[in-house]
Amino acid sequence: MRTGKFHDAELLWRQLEQQYPKNAMIHSNLGAALAQQGKLEPATAEYRKSLALSPTQPDVAFNLGIAEFKQGHFSAAIPAFELVAKEKPEDPRSTILLGMSYFGLRQYAKASEYLHTALQNDPSNLELHNVLAQSCLWSNQYDCALTEFKSILAVNPDAVQAHMLMAEALDGMGKTEDAINELEAAARISPKEPVLHFELGYLYYKQRDYDKALPELQLEVKNNPGYAQSYLYLGDIALHTNDDKTAEPLLQKALQLQNENRLAYFDLGCIYADQNKNQEAVVALQHAVKLDPSQPDAHYRLARLYTVLGQKEKAAQEFAKTKELHTKTEDSLIQKVSGGETAPK
C-alpha cells in the first residue's frame, strides 16, 4: 500500500518536473518519492538537481547523503553531510554520519575525530562507543581504544567482541599478557566464538610458547574448520618443531582455504627444499616473493636453491636482493633508535 502511495507521488512529481524543470523543490520531492521506493540511484540524481538549483538546502543535502550512504558510496555522502554540518551545525546527525562515512572508507583516524564529537552529544550511545573504539584501534590510537572498550565493558561485561578487540589494542601496545587475559575472559563467556581461540593461540605462538598455542589452534579448527590461519600456524609450529610430515598437509590445507598466503608458500618451499624437491621449492618460494617481495627470507632461500641448481645469475640476483632488504631493515632500526621516526600514538 505504502509503495503504491509513493509510486503515485513519483508520477505526480514527474509530471510537475516536466512543467517546471528548474524548480528545486520539485526535484527534491521527486527524489524523496523515489527513495521511499528504494530507488536510490535515481533519487540521488534528483537531489543533486535540486541542490544545483539551490545549493544551501541542508535537508535535501541530508537526504542525498543518506541515499549515497545506503548505497555504500561513502565518498559521495561526505560532501553532502559536510554541507549539512555547515548550514545546520546544531543537527548532531551529520557529525555521526560523517564519522560513519569515514569509517566505511577505512579512514579510521578521520572517523575517530567526528565520532569523538558525536559522543559528546550522546555519551550513553554504546554503538557509537563501539565504532569509535574500532576506529581508534585501527588507526593505532590504542589509549583511546582502551578507554572506549572499557566504557563498553562497564555497561556490558559479557561483550565478547569488546574483549577481543581490547586484546588487539593491548597487544598493539606490547601488553601481550594483558591481551591474553582479555581473550581468556572472552573464552569463558563464549567458548565457541569464531576466531577467538585462533587469536589466543596466535599470541602464544608469538611468544614461542607452542605448548599453549597448539591446543588453542586445534580448538579453533574444531569450532571453525574453514578458517585458513589456524592450519597455517599449526603447520608453521610443526615446521619449527621439525615435524615436516605433519606440517606439509596443514600448510596445503591453509592454501586450499586461502590461496594468497605468503607464510604457507614460504614454509612449503623450505619443506620441499629439505626433501630435495627443488623445482617444487622454487615455485613455492617464488609465490612467497610475489605475495610480499619485501621479506628477505624467501629471497635468501631462493638464492640457495638457484645455487644448488647451478643458476648462478639468478642466485646472485636473489643474494643481492636479500642484502638490500637487510640493509633497509637495519637503516630503519637505526632511524627509530636515533629519534628519526616516532612510534604511533
Long-range contacts (C-beta under 8 A, 24 or more apart in sequence): 2-36, 3-37, 6-33, 6-36, 6-37, 7-33, 7-37, 9-33, 9-36, 10-34, 10-37, 22-53, 23-53, 24-49, 24-50, 24-51, 24-53, 24-54, 24-57, 24-60, 25-50, 27-53, 28-57, 28-59, 28-60, 28-63, 31-60, 31-63, 31-64, 31-67, 32-63, 35-63, 35-66, 35-67, 40-67, 40-70, 40-71, 41-71, 43-67, 44-68, 44-71, 44-76, 51-83, 55-83, 56-83, 56-87, 57-87, 58-83, 58-84, 58-87, 58-88, 58-91, 61-87, 62-91, 62-93, 62-94, 65-94, 65-97, 65-101, 66-97, 69-97, 69-100, 69-101, 69-104, 72-104, 74-101, 74-102, 74-104, 74-105, 75-105, 77-101, 78-102, 92-118, 92-121, 92-122, 95-121, 96-128, 99-131, 99-132, 99-135, 100-131, 103-131, 103-134, 103-135, 106-138, 108-134, 108-135, 108-136, 108-137, 108-138, 108-139, 109-135, 109-139, 109-141, 111-135, 112-136, 112-139, 112-141, 112-144, 126-152, 126-155, 126-156, 130-161, 130-162, 133-162, 133-165, 134-165, 136-169, 137-165, 137-168, 137-169, 137-172, 140-172, 140-344, 140-345, 141-345, 142-169, 142-170, 142-172, 142-173, 142-345, 143-345, 145-169, 146-170, 158-189, 160-186, 160-189, 160-190, 160-193, 160-196, 163-189, 164-193, 164-195, 164-196, 164-199, 167-199, 167-203, 168-199, 171-203, 176-203, 176-206, 176-207, 179-203, 180-204, 192-223, 194-223, 194-224, 194-227, 195-220, 195-224, 195-227, 196-220, 197-223, 198-224, 198-227, 198-229, 198-230, 198-233, 201-230, 201-233, 202-229, 202-233, 205-233, 205-236, 205-237, 210-237, 210-240, 210-241, 213-237, 226-257, 227-257, 228-253, 228-254, 228-255, 228-257, 228-258, 228-261, 229-254, 229-258, 231-257, 232-261, 232-263, 232-264, 235-264, 235-267, 236-263, 236-267, 239-267, 239-270, 239-271, 244-271, 244-274, 244-275, 247-271, 260-291, 261-291, 262-287, 262-288, 262-291, 262-292, 262-295, 262-298, 263-288, 265-291, 265-298, 266-295, 266-297, 266-298, 266-301, 269-298, 269-301, 270-301, 273-301, 273-304, 273-305, 278-305, 278-308, 278-309, 281-305, 282-306, 282-309, 294-325, 295-325, 296-321, 296-322, 296-325, 296-326, 296-329, 299-325
